[in-house]
């Protein structure tokens, strides 16, 4: 496994690898990331993983400074998973000058997580476009836990005609249902016991919709109230269309229930799809 820090060295290493698959990450790797790599490996001769905590996608009050940086254990996991190239640029490598050109996902960046985290998806899209230009992958893999991010990046690739196949992987969960996330590390032991409740409530919402409920607002409000009752601070619970995350119109059949809520220091997001 090659550990590479500069764009020049990365391009040199990949110049004879026309067939590479890319898994961008911010490190602090868990089973969800390893699952992305498992999906990636059989699809290409060379698997590239990046580790870069991207300041541009964090708000001023968010956890950029304290985001866990665990390079040594990350590299051990990547080596075990059979990754070929790990790209770990520092900030000057990615942002060698102020980033004045930005990718604006204008339709999606003001709703749901975009509304709760202004500028977040602009930061994500901008860094992922840069990483794509550095790695030149033929495909790239993202986890559906970050549902809105998946849509932003799929739309970006399509609208800019990037020659990259985007593969979306199902959310990996702990045995009790909690979606794996680097931010789960912020939970106390007591909060960790409470955390799977979010997924349970999303499943109940999914069952209600699958059973025929079409008035979504009471479902959203019930989940919000249940979370608040158990000490969470919900940002949003929303039943939306899978295709564009807009409120469903009559006859829309492919839906997703999305949630973001704070539990102690952690802000957790999760979602479940429901096809009615
Ligand atoms: O999902 C993440 O870890 C990040 O948003 C990504 C895609 C690596 C961009 O920084």
py3Dmol code that shows the C-alpha trace and the ligand (Angstrom):
import py3Dmol

protein = """\
ATOM      1  CA  UNK A   1       0.000   0.000   0.000  1.00  0.00           C
ATOM      2  CA  UNK A   2       1.410   3.384  -1.013  1.00  0.00           C
ATOM      3  CA  UNK A   3       0.885   6.337   1.317  1.00  0.00           C
ATOM      4  CA  UNK A   4       1.028   9.519  -0.759  1.00  0.00           C
ATOM      5  CA  UNK A   5       0.852  13.134   0.369  1.00  0.00           C
ATOM      6  CA  UNK A   6       1.264  15.263  -2.754  1.00  0.00           C
ATOM      7  CA  UNK A   7      -0.809  15.617  -5.905  1.00  0.00           C
ATOM      8  CA  UNK A   8       2.316  15.290  -8.078  1.00  0.00           C
ATOM      9  CA  UNK A   9       3.283  11.986  -6.447  1.00  0.00           C
ATOM     10  CA  UNK A  10      -0.303  10.764  -6.698  1.00  0.00           C
ATOM     11  CA  UNK A  11      -0.481  11.506 -10.436  1.00  0.00           C
ATOM     12  CA  UNK A  12       2.864   9.796 -10.973  1.00  0.00           C
ATOM     13  CA  UNK A  13       1.703   6.700  -9.075  1.00  0.00           C
ATOM     14  CA  UNK A  14      -1.623   6.550 -10.948  1.00  0.00           C
ATOM     15  CA  UNK A  15      -0.393   7.444 -14.443  1.00  0.00           C
ATOM     16  CA  UNK A  16      -0.413   3.803 -15.546  1.00  0.00           C
ATOM     17  CA  UNK A  17      -3.612   2.921 -13.655  1.00  0.00           C
ATOM     18  CA  UNK A  18      -6.434   3.796 -16.059  1.00  0.00           C
ATOM     19  CA  UNK A  19      -8.833   1.666 -14.060  1.00  0.00           C
ATOM     20  CA  UNK A  20      -9.016   2.989 -10.526  1.00  0.00           C
ATOM     21  CA  UNK A  21     -11.893   3.171  -8.081  1.00  0.00           C
ATOM     22  CA  UNK A  22     -11.980   5.891  -5.471  1.00  0.00           C
ATOM     23  CA  UNK A  23     -13.303   6.079  -1.906  1.00  0.00           C
ATOM     24  CA  UNK A  24     -13.021   9.638  -0.520  1.00  0.00           C
ATOM     25  CA  UNK A  25     -13.081   9.846   3.302  1.00  0.00           C
ATOM     26  CA  UNK A  26     -12.275  12.168   6.171  1.00  0.00           C
ATOM     27  CA  UNK A  27     -10.571   9.362   8.107  1.00  0.00           C
ATOM     28  CA  UNK A  28     -11.446   7.916  11.524  1.00  0.00           C
ATOM     29  CA  UNK A  29     -12.447   4.879   9.539  1.00  0.00           C
ATOM     30  CA  UNK A  30     -15.097   2.405  10.667  1.00  0.00           C
ATOM     31  CA  UNK A  31     -16.935  -0.609   9.265  1.00  0.00           C
ATOM     32  CA  UNK A  32     -18.970   1.599   6.915  1.00  0.00           C
ATOM     33  CA  UNK A  33     -15.806   2.761   5.147  1.00  0.00           C
ATOM     34  CA  UNK A  34     -14.429  -0.773   5.023  1.00  0.00           C
ATOM     35  CA  UNK A  35     -17.675  -1.896   3.378  1.00  0.00           C
ATOM     36  CA  UNK A  36     -17.179   0.809   0.691  1.00  0.00           C
ATOM     37  CA  UNK A  37     -13.699  -0.589   0.056  1.00  0.00           C
ATOM     38  CA  UNK A  38     -15.050  -4.152  -0.149  1.00  0.00           C
ATOM     39  CA  UNK A  39     -17.480  -2.988  -2.822  1.00  0.00           C
ATOM     40  CA  UNK A  40     -14.730  -1.054  -4.586  1.00  0.00           C
ATOM     41  CA  UNK A  41     -12.003  -3.674  -4.776  1.00  0.00           C
ATOM     42  CA  UNK A  42     -13.491  -6.168  -7.246  1.00  0.00           C
ATOM     43  CA  UNK A  43     -14.460  -3.313  -9.577  1.00  0.00           C
ATOM     44  CA  UNK A  44     -10.984  -2.078 -10.421  1.00  0.00           C
ATOM     45  CA  UNK A  45      -7.317  -2.943 -10.621  1.00  0.00           C
ATOM     46  CA  UNK A  46      -6.424  -0.177  -8.202  1.00  0.00           C
ATOM     47  CA  UNK A  47      -8.322   1.037  -5.123  1.00  0.00           C
ATOM     48  CA  UNK A  48      -7.576   4.591  -3.999  1.00  0.00           C
ATOM     49  CA  UNK A  49      -8.736   6.020  -0.656  1.00  0.00           C
ATOM     50  CA  UNK A  50      -8.274   9.654   0.340  1.00  0.00           C
ATOM     51  CA  UNK A  51      -8.181  10.931   3.906  1.00  0.00           C
ATOM     52  CA  UNK A  52      -8.730  14.660   4.162  1.00  0.00           C
ATOM     53  CA  UNK A  53     -10.682  16.599   6.784  1.00  0.00           C
ATOM     54  CA  UNK A  54     -12.102  19.313   4.569  1.00  0.00           C
ATOM     55  CA  UNK A  55     -12.368  22.629   6.411  1.00  0.00           C
ATOM     56  CA  UNK A  56     -14.546  24.049   3.633  1.00  0.00           C
ATOM     57  CA  UNK A  57     -17.498  21.813   4.538  1.00  0.00           C
ATOM     58  CA  UNK A  58     -17.534  22.692   8.251  1.00  0.00           C
ATOM     59  CA  UNK A  59     -19.391  25.711   9.654  1.00  0.00           C
ATOM     60  CA  UNK A  60     -17.586  28.078  12.048  1.00  0.00           C
ATOM     61  CA  UNK A  61     -19.323  26.521  15.103  1.00  0.00           C
ATOM     62  CA  UNK A  62     -18.847  22.924  13.929  1.00  0.00           C
ATOM     63  CA  UNK A  63     -16.359  20.230  14.888  1.00  0.00           C
ATOM     64  CA  UNK A  64     -13.544  20.791  12.351  1.00  0.00           C
ATOM     65  CA  UNK A  65     -10.850  21.224  15.028  1.00  0.00           C
ATOM     66  CA  UNK A  66     -11.933  18.268  17.157  1.00  0.00           C
ATOM     67  CA  UNK A  67     -12.832  15.941  14.266  1.00  0.00           C
ATOM     68  CA  UNK A  68     -10.931  12.727  15.150  1.00  0.00           C
ATOM     69  CA  UNK A  69      -7.639  12.378  13.222  1.00  0.00           C
ATOM     70  CA  UNK A  70      -6.492   8.777  13.507  1.00  0.00           C
ATOM     71  CA  UNK A  71      -4.074   8.301  10.606  1.00  0.00           C
ATOM     72  CA  UNK A  72      -2.054   5.437  12.061  1.00  0.00           C
ATOM     73  CA  UNK A  73      -5.005   3.174  12.843  1.00  0.00           C
ATOM     74  CA  UNK A  74      -6.722   4.236   9.599  1.00  0.00           C
ATOM     75  CA  UNK A  75      -3.676   3.092   7.600  1.00  0.00           C
ATOM     76  CA  UNK A  76      -3.611  -0.256   9.423  1.00  0.00           C
ATOM     77  CA  UNK A  77      -7.287  -0.808   8.519  1.00  0.00           C
ATOM     78  CA  UNK A  78      -6.703   0.204   4.901  1.00  0.00           C
ATOM     79  CA  UNK A  79      -3.720  -2.111   4.610  1.00  0.00           C
ATOM     80  CA  UNK A  80      -5.798  -5.005   5.998  1.00  0.00           C
ATOM     81  CA  UNK A  81      -8.579  -4.159   3.534  1.00  0.00           C
ATOM     82  CA  UNK A  82      -6.142  -4.437   0.612  1.00  0.00           C
ATOM     83  CA  UNK A  83      -6.191  -0.793  -0.502  1.00  0.00           C
ATOM     84  CA  UNK A  84      -3.509   0.076  -3.067  1.00  0.00           C
ATOM     85  CA  UNK A  85      -3.092   3.837  -2.664  1.00  0.00           C
ATOM     86  CA  UNK A  86      -3.897   6.123   0.269  1.00  0.00           C
ATOM     87  CA  UNK A  87      -3.842   9.823  -0.519  1.00  0.00           C
ATOM     88  CA  UNK A  88      -3.391  11.997   2.580  1.00  0.00           C
ATOM     89  CA  UNK A  89      -2.888  15.576   1.426  1.00  0.00           C
ATOM     90  CA  UNK A  90      -2.401  18.435   3.861  1.00  0.00           C
ATOM     91  CA  UNK A  91      -4.480  21.598   3.567  1.00  0.00           C
ATOM     92  CA  UNK A  92      -1.880  23.429   1.439  1.00  0.00           C
ATOM     93  CA  UNK A  93      -1.984  20.628  -1.093  1.00  0.00           C
ATOM     94  CA  UNK A  94      -5.738  20.924  -1.581  1.00  0.00           C
ATOM     95  CA  UNK A  95      -6.117  24.660  -0.958  1.00  0.00           C
ATOM     96  CA  UNK A  96      -2.806  26.126  -2.072  1.00  0.00           C
ATOM     97  CA  UNK A  97      -4.578  29.457  -2.571  1.00  0.00           C
ATOM     98  CA  UNK A  98      -7.953  30.735  -1.352  1.00  0.00           C
ATOM     99  CA  UNK A  99     -10.666  28.678  -3.061  1.00  0.00           C
ATOM    100  CA  UNK A 100     -12.533  31.415  -4.963  1.00  0.00           C
ATOM    101  CA  UNK A 101     -14.143  29.031  -7.471  1.00  0.00           C
ATOM    102  CA  UNK A 102     -16.802  26.963  -5.723  1.00  0.00           C
ATOM    103  CA  UNK A 103     -19.307  24.318  -6.789  1.00  0.00           C
ATOM    104  CA  UNK A 104     -22.790  25.550  -5.825  1.00  0.00           C
ATOM    105  CA  UNK A 105     -25.394  22.768  -5.608  1.00  0.00           C
ATOM    106  CA  UNK A 106     -28.038  25.481  -5.704  1.00  0.00           C
ATOM    107  CA  UNK A 107     -31.137  23.293  -5.594  1.00  0.00           C
ATOM    108  CA  UNK A 108     -30.053  21.104  -2.697  1.00  0.00           C
ATOM    109  CA  UNK A 109     -27.882  23.251  -0.520  1.00  0.00           C
ATOM    110  CA  UNK A 110     -30.658  25.210   1.169  1.00  0.00           C
ATOM    111  CA  UNK A 111     -32.866  22.337   2.333  1.00  0.00           C
ATOM    112  CA  UNK A 112     -32.594  19.757   5.122  1.00  0.00           C
ATOM    113  CA  UNK A 113     -28.916  19.359   6.039  1.00  0.00           C
ATOM    114  CA  UNK A 114     -28.096  22.261   3.737  1.00  0.00           C
ATOM    115  CA  UNK A 115     -30.391  24.521   5.760  1.00  0.00           C
ATOM    116  CA  UNK A 116     -28.999  23.248   9.064  1.00  0.00           C
ATOM    117  CA  UNK A 117     -25.376  23.528   7.844  1.00  0.00           C
ATOM    118  CA  UNK A 118     -25.063  26.560   5.522  1.00  0.00           C
ATOM    119  CA  UNK A 119     -22.252  26.098   3.014  1.00  0.00           C
ATOM    120  CA  UNK A 120     -21.770  22.432   3.849  1.00  0.00           C
ATOM    121  CA  UNK A 121     -22.695  20.955   0.476  1.00  0.00           C
ATOM    122  CA  UNK A 122     -20.802  23.656  -1.408  1.00  0.00           C
ATOM    123  CA  UNK A 123     -17.738  22.586   0.572  1.00  0.00           C
ATOM    124  CA  UNK A 124     -18.370  18.902  -0.088  1.00  0.00           C
ATOM    125  CA  UNK A 125     -18.977  19.340  -3.828  1.00  0.00           C
ATOM    126  CA  UNK A 126     -15.955  21.595  -4.232  1.00  0.00           C
ATOM    127  CA  UNK A 127     -13.521  19.264  -2.509  1.00  0.00           C
ATOM    128  CA  UNK A 128     -14.890  16.151  -4.199  1.00  0.00           C
ATOM    129  CA  UNK A 129     -14.557  17.773  -7.630  1.00  0.00           C
ATOM    130  CA  UNK A 130     -10.941  18.645  -6.786  1.00  0.00           C
ATOM    131  CA  UNK A 131     -10.232  15.141  -5.527  1.00  0.00           C
ATOM    132  CA  UNK A 132     -11.807  13.676  -8.667  1.00  0.00           C
ATOM    133  CA  UNK A 133      -9.473  15.845 -10.765  1.00  0.00           C
ATOM    134  CA  UNK A 134      -6.482  14.635  -8.772  1.00  0.00           C
ATOM    135  CA  UNK A 135      -7.357  10.923  -8.748  1.00  0.00           C
ATOM    136  CA  UNK A 136      -9.156  10.647 -12.139  1.00  0.00           C
ATOM    137  CA  UNK A 137     -11.128   7.584 -11.041  1.00  0.00           C
ATOM    138  CA  UNK A 138     -13.449   5.675 -13.349  1.00  0.00           C
ATOM    139  CA  UNK A 139     -15.784   5.111 -10.422  1.00  0.00           C
ATOM    140  CA  UNK A 140     -16.267   6.427  -6.899  1.00  0.00           C
ATOM    141  CA  UNK A 141     -18.238   5.050  -3.955  1.00  0.00           C
ATOM    142  CA  UNK A 142     -20.280   6.866  -1.313  1.00  0.00           C
ATOM    143  CA  UNK A 143     -22.465   5.616   1.540  1.00  0.00           C
ATOM    144  CA  UNK A 144     -26.200   6.267   1.566  1.00  0.00           C
ATOM    145  CA  UNK A 145     -26.135   7.333   5.217  1.00  0.00           C
ATOM    146  CA  UNK A 146     -25.204  10.734   3.780  1.00  0.00           C
ATOM    147  CA  UNK A 147     -28.240  10.626   1.507  1.00  0.00           C
ATOM    148  CA  UNK A 148     -28.290  14.287   0.520  1.00  0.00           C
ATOM    149  CA  UNK A 149     -24.543  14.239  -0.133  1.00  0.00           C
ATOM    150  CA  UNK A 150     -25.066  11.270  -2.477  1.00  0.00           C
ATOM    151  CA  UNK A 151     -27.642  13.250  -4.441  1.00  0.00           C
ATOM    152  CA  UNK A 152     -25.459  16.379  -4.572  1.00  0.00           C
ATOM    153  CA  UNK A 153     -22.506  14.389  -5.910  1.00  0.00           C
ATOM    154  CA  UNK A 154     -24.542  12.298  -8.362  1.00  0.00           C
ATOM    155  CA  UNK A 155     -26.068  15.495  -9.769  1.00  0.00           C
ATOM    156  CA  UNK A 156     -22.667  17.188  -9.926  1.00  0.00           C
ATOM    157  CA  UNK A 157     -21.139  14.336 -11.904  1.00  0.00           C
ATOM    158  CA  UNK A 158     -24.094  14.249 -14.306  1.00  0.00           C
ATOM    159  CA  UNK A 159     -24.353  18.010 -14.825  1.00  0.00           C
ATOM    160  CA  UNK A 160     -20.602  18.489 -15.345  1.00  0.00           C
ATOM    161  CA  UNK A 161     -20.447  15.355 -17.540  1.00  0.00           C
ATOM    162  CA  UNK A 162     -17.622  13.879 -15.467  1.00  0.00           C
ATOM    163  CA  UNK A 163     -16.636  10.442 -16.805  1.00  0.00           C
ATOM    164  CA  UNK A 164     -17.072   8.844 -13.391  1.00  0.00           C
ATOM    165  CA  UNK A 165     -19.547   6.195 -12.322  1.00  0.00           C
ATOM    166  CA  UNK A 166     -20.997   6.964  -8.891  1.00  0.00           C
ATOM    167  CA  UNK A 167     -21.810   3.883  -6.819  1.00  0.00           C
ATOM    168  CA  UNK A 168     -24.023   4.247  -3.761  1.00  0.00           C
ATOM    169  CA  UNK A 169     -23.671   1.743  -0.932  1.00  0.00           C
ATOM    170  CA  UNK A 170     -26.238   0.816   1.692  1.00  0.00           C
ATOM    171  CA  UNK A 171     -25.747   2.143   5.218  1.00  0.00           C
ATOM    172  CA  UNK A 172     -23.815  -0.172   7.510  1.00  0.00           C
ATOM    173  CA  UNK A 173     -25.340  -0.504  10.968  1.00  0.00           C
ATOM    174  CA  UNK A 174     -24.268  -1.803  14.360  1.00  0.00           C
ATOM    175  CA  UNK A 175     -26.179  -4.864  15.610  1.00  0.00           C
ATOM    176  CA  UNK A 176     -28.616  -2.553  17.445  1.00  0.00           C
ATOM    177  CA  UNK A 177     -29.356  -0.574  14.266  1.00  0.00           C
ATOM    178  CA  UNK A 178     -27.249   2.539  14.833  1.00  0.00           C
ATOM    179  CA  UNK A 179     -25.755   3.713  11.541  1.00  0.00           C
ATOM    180  CA  UNK A 180     -21.955   3.604  11.720  1.00  0.00           C
ATOM    181  CA  UNK A 181     -20.480   7.105  11.744  1.00  0.00           C
ATOM    182  CA  UNK A 182     -17.243   8.737  12.816  1.00  0.00           C
ATOM    183  CA  UNK A 183     -19.330  11.081  14.957  1.00  0.00           C
ATOM    184  CA  UNK A 184     -20.651   8.173  17.065  1.00  0.00           C
ATOM    185  CA  UNK A 185     -17.332   8.553  18.894  1.00  0.00           C
ATOM    186  CA  UNK A 186     -18.743  11.716  20.499  1.00  0.00           C
ATOM    187  CA  UNK A 187     -21.467   9.730  22.313  1.00  0.00           C
ATOM    188  CA  UNK A 188     -21.162   8.943  26.028  1.00  0.00           C
ATOM    189  CA  UNK A 189     -21.949   5.351  27.075  1.00  0.00           C
ATOM    190  CA  UNK A 190     -25.472   6.384  28.057  1.00  0.00           C
ATOM    191  CA  UNK A 191     -26.035   8.275  24.796  1.00  0.00           C
ATOM    192  CA  UNK A 192     -24.719   5.309  22.829  1.00  0.00           C
ATOM    193  CA  UNK A 193     -27.467   3.165  24.419  1.00  0.00           C
ATOM    194  CA  UNK A 194     -30.079   5.741  23.389  1.00  0.00           C
ATOM    195  CA  UNK A 195     -28.714   6.363  19.876  1.00  0.00           C
ATOM    196  CA  UNK A 196     -30.323   3.345  18.052  1.00  0.00           C
ATOM    197  CA  UNK A 197     -33.705   4.857  18.923  1.00  0.00           C
ATOM    198  CA  UNK A 198     -33.300   7.189  15.929  1.00  0.00           C
ATOM    199  CA  UNK A 199     -33.247   4.270  13.484  1.00  0.00           C
ATOM    200  CA  UNK A 200     -36.109   2.517  15.318  1.00  0.00           C
ATOM    201  CA  UNK A 201     -38.287   5.618  14.934  1.00  0.00           C
ATOM    202  CA  UNK A 202     -37.384   5.921  11.253  1.00  0.00           C
ATOM    203  CA  UNK A 203     -38.380   2.277  10.772  1.00  0.00           C
ATOM    204  CA  UNK A 204     -41.714   2.956  12.484  1.00  0.00           C
ATOM    205  CA  UNK A 205     -42.267   5.920  10.134  1.00  0.00           C
ATOM    206  CA  UNK A 206     -41.409   3.684   7.181  1.00  0.00           C
ATOM    207  CA  UNK A 207     -43.900   1.049   8.358  1.00  0.00           C
ATOM    208  CA  UNK A 208     -46.655   3.647   8.716  1.00  0.00           C
ATOM    209  CA  UNK A 209     -46.047   4.882   5.149  1.00  0.00           C
ATOM    210  CA  UNK A 210     -45.779   1.353   3.781  1.00  0.00           C
ATOM    211  CA  UNK A 211     -49.108   0.587   5.500  1.00  0.00           C
ATOM    212  CA  UNK A 212     -50.776   3.412   3.558  1.00  0.00           C
ATOM    213  CA  UNK A 213     -50.338   6.627   5.585  1.00  0.00           C
ATOM    214  CA  UNK A 214     -50.177   9.575   3.143  1.00  0.00           C
ATOM    215  CA  UNK A 215     -50.360  12.509   5.518  1.00  0.00           C
ATOM    216  CA  UNK A 216     -46.667  12.800   6.274  1.00  0.00           C
ATOM    217  CA  UNK A 217     -46.633  15.752   8.637  1.00  0.00           C
ATOM    218  CA  UNK A 218     -48.085  13.909  11.660  1.00  0.00           C
ATOM    219  CA  UNK A 219     -45.544  11.144  11.092  1.00  0.00           C
ATOM    220  CA  UNK A 220     -42.695  13.666  11.078  1.00  0.00           C
ATOM    221  CA  UNK A 221     -44.071  15.416  14.177  1.00  0.00           C
ATOM    222  CA  UNK A 222     -44.481  12.118  16.058  1.00  0.00           C
ATOM    223  CA  UNK A 223     -40.849  11.183  15.442  1.00  0.00           C
ATOM    224  CA  UNK A 224     -39.706  14.675  16.485  1.00  0.00           C
ATOM    225  CA  UNK A 225     -41.754  14.462  19.701  1.00  0.00           C
ATOM    226  CA  UNK A 226     -40.483  10.969  20.536  1.00  0.00           C
ATOM    227  CA  UNK A 227     -36.887  12.074  20.045  1.00  0.00           C
ATOM    228  CA  UNK A 228     -37.348  15.229  22.135  1.00  0.00           C
ATOM    229  CA  UNK A 229     -38.947  13.103  24.864  1.00  0.00           C
ATOM    230  CA  UNK A 230     -35.775  10.988  24.981  1.00  0.00           C
ATOM    231  CA  UNK A 231     -33.426  13.964  25.267  1.00  0.00           C
ATOM    232  CA  UNK A 232     -32.614  14.555  21.589  1.00  0.00           C
ATOM    233  CA  UNK A 233     -32.665  17.929  19.855  1.00  0.00           C
ATOM    234  CA  UNK A 234     -34.027  17.155  16.384  1.00  0.00           C
ATOM    235  CA  UNK A 235     -32.982  19.399  13.459  1.00  0.00           C
ATOM    236  CA  UNK A 236     -35.481  17.851  11.053  1.00  0.00           C
ATOM    237  CA  UNK A 237     -37.472  14.728  10.314  1.00  0.00           C
ATOM    238  CA  UNK A 238     -38.711  14.804   6.734  1.00  0.00           C
ATOM    239  CA  UNK A 239     -40.500  12.501   4.324  1.00  0.00           C
ATOM    240  CA  UNK A 240     -39.204  13.389   0.862  1.00  0.00           C
ATOM    241  CA  UNK A 241     -38.947  12.115  -2.689  1.00  0.00           C
ATOM    242  CA  UNK A 242     -35.786  10.087  -3.308  1.00  0.00           C
ATOM    243  CA  UNK A 243     -35.130  11.788  -6.623  1.00  0.00           C
ATOM    244  CA  UNK A 244     -34.770  15.413  -5.482  1.00  0.00           C
ATOM    245  CA  UNK A 245     -35.581  15.501  -1.753  1.00  0.00           C
ATOM    246  CA  UNK A 246     -38.615  17.703  -2.352  1.00  0.00           C
ATOM    247  CA  UNK A 247     -41.890  17.051  -0.461  1.00  0.00           C
ATOM    248  CA  UNK A 248     -43.763  14.211  -2.167  1.00  0.00           C
ATOM    249  CA  UNK A 249     -46.592  15.011  -4.542  1.00  0.00           C
ATOM    250  CA  UNK A 250     -49.577  12.717  -4.927  1.00  0.00           C
ATOM    251  CA  UNK A 251     -48.520   9.565  -6.724  1.00  0.00           C
ATOM    252  CA  UNK A 252     -44.822   9.783  -5.811  1.00  0.00           C
ATOM    253  CA  UNK A 253     -43.841   6.278  -4.850  1.00  0.00           C
ATOM    254  CA  UNK A 254     -40.106   6.355  -4.167  1.00  0.00           C
ATOM    255  CA  UNK A 255     -39.714   8.114  -0.827  1.00  0.00           C
ATOM    256  CA  UNK A 256     -37.119   8.494   1.886  1.00  0.00           C
ATOM    257  CA  UNK A 257     -37.497   9.487   5.523  1.00  0.00           C
ATOM    258  CA  UNK A 258     -34.533  11.602   6.582  1.00  0.00           C
ATOM    259  CA  UNK A 259     -33.507  12.636  10.073  1.00  0.00           C
ATOM    260  CA  UNK A 260     -30.904  14.802  11.734  1.00  0.00           C
ATOM    261  CA  UNK A 261     -30.823  15.197  15.494  1.00  0.00           C
ATOM    262  CA  UNK A 262     -28.404  16.075  18.225  1.00  0.00           C
ATOM    263  CA  UNK A 263     -27.727  13.777  21.137  1.00  0.00           C
ATOM    264  CA  UNK A 264     -25.307  15.363  23.585  1.00  0.00           C
ATOM    265  CA  UNK A 265     -22.270  16.537  21.601  1.00  0.00           C
ATOM    266  CA  UNK A 266     -23.088  14.386  18.575  1.00  0.00           C
ATOM    267  CA  UNK A 267     -25.210  15.408  15.608  1.00  0.00           C
ATOM    268  CA  UNK A 268     -26.425  12.189  14.012  1.00  0.00           C
ATOM    269  CA  UNK A 269     -28.091  11.754  10.632  1.00  0.00           C
ATOM    270  CA  UNK A 270     -29.869   8.725   9.257  1.00  0.00           C
ATOM    271  CA  UNK A 271     -32.506   7.789   6.696  1.00  0.00           C
ATOM    272  CA  UNK A 272     -34.635   4.913   5.438  1.00  0.00           C
ATOM    273  CA  UNK A 273     -35.995   4.520   1.936  1.00  0.00           C
ATOM    274  CA  UNK A 274     -39.569   3.443   1.395  1.00  0.00           C
ATOM    275  CA  UNK A 275     -41.052   2.456  -1.946  1.00  0.00           C
ATOM    276  CA  UNK A 276     -44.852   2.516  -1.750  1.00  0.00           C
TER     277      UNK A 276
END
"""
ligand_1 = """\
10
LIG
O -18.527 11.857 3.435
C -17.412 12.325 3.740
O -16.622 11.751 4.495
C -17.020 13.678 3.158
O -18.113 14.537 3.040
C -16.271 13.575 1.817
C -17.153 12.973 0.740
C -15.029 12.718 1.997
C -15.846 14.961 1.341
O -15.001 15.587 2.254
"""
view = py3Dmol.view(width=600, height=400)
view.addModel(protein, "pdb")
view.setStyle({"model": 0}, {"cartoon": {"style": "trace"}})
view.addModel(ligand_1, "xyz")
view.setStyle({"model": 1}, {"stick": {}})
view.zoomTo()
view.show()
